[in-house]
Amino acid sequence: MYFPTAGIEVSPLIPPLASFAVSFFMSMGGLSGAFLLVPFQMSVLGYTNTSVSATSQLYNVFSNPGGVFRYWREERMVWPLAWVILLGTIPGILIGALVRVYWLPDARPFKLFVALVLFCIGVQLLRDLRRVRSGVAVPAPRPVVRIVEQNHHRVRYQYDGREYTFSVPVLLLFCVGVGVVGGIYGIGGGALIAPFLVSVFGLPIHTVAGATLCATCLAAGVGVGFYTLLAPFFPHLTLLPDWRMALLLGMGGLCGMYLGARCQKYVPARALKWMLVLVLLGTVLAYGIEFFTVRP
């Protein structure tokens, strides 16, 4: 099958199978998996032009609703958390895009800083894992989220017999920062936000995943729209997404996220945290290798 925007010819079975495998596991931790599919498209499929970023954003739009719907159906969606993440991420993305264009043409140095931040979050998660005993039980099949308090200052909710809280202003500021980083360097916000919510705010990953997927989906829609608006002003660049590729990736991702969300409640939080740690350290390693081996 030929993909005109990407300029490649690939079997139509490969993109959905790859996105299904990635999204199934990543959706359990609140990640869309787009940050893994970008190098897959570039290195394996040969999709190297600039539109790969918009295609990956469109993948989020098509695939994330599968996980969001399942978490909502099981009453494990913390909607106030999703809206705070979204309200912070969107303006951050727009600011980051402007910073990238006007002040930081070389993205390489700051990636080392991002790697250090991810490393610190990973260390915090490892400390949490060391404090948790190996005998922690898997959550009951039907724990649900119940909002206790919701205002401009904080949100409190109950889940599986425990109460959790987070500061709205603090989380909002953090999400703006994540959005700026994502807008400048094109890394997925979920890879930063989900581990932060678990390690710093102490929120259970079984309630964080749905909120981060929802916010990522909506923010990705804004990102695709932004690329569409920019396209006429940069005719020498291919900014519009490859819809065929995005649809195939989205089909696999939609199914993978739905099944991943369905299975997540049977997976211990400890195992999900280990998955986040591996994702973080893998990203740190990739950025470190890029910084020290790729010439500016």
Secondary structure, DSSP 4 states (H G I P E B T S, - for coil): -EETTTTEE--TTHHHHHHHHHHHHHGGGT--SHHHHHHIIIIIS---STTHHHHHHHHHHHHHHHHHHHHHHTT---HHHHHHHHHHHHHHHHHHHHHHHHT-S--HHHHHHHHHHHHHHHHHHHHHHHHS-TTPPPPPS---EEEEEESSSEEEEEETTEEEEEEHHHHHHHHHHHHHHHHHH---SHHHHHHHHHHTS---HHHHHHHHHHHHHHHHHHHHHHHHHHGGG-TTS--S--HHHHHHHHHHHHHHHHHHHHHHTTS-HHHHHHHHHHHHHHHHHHHHHHHHHS--
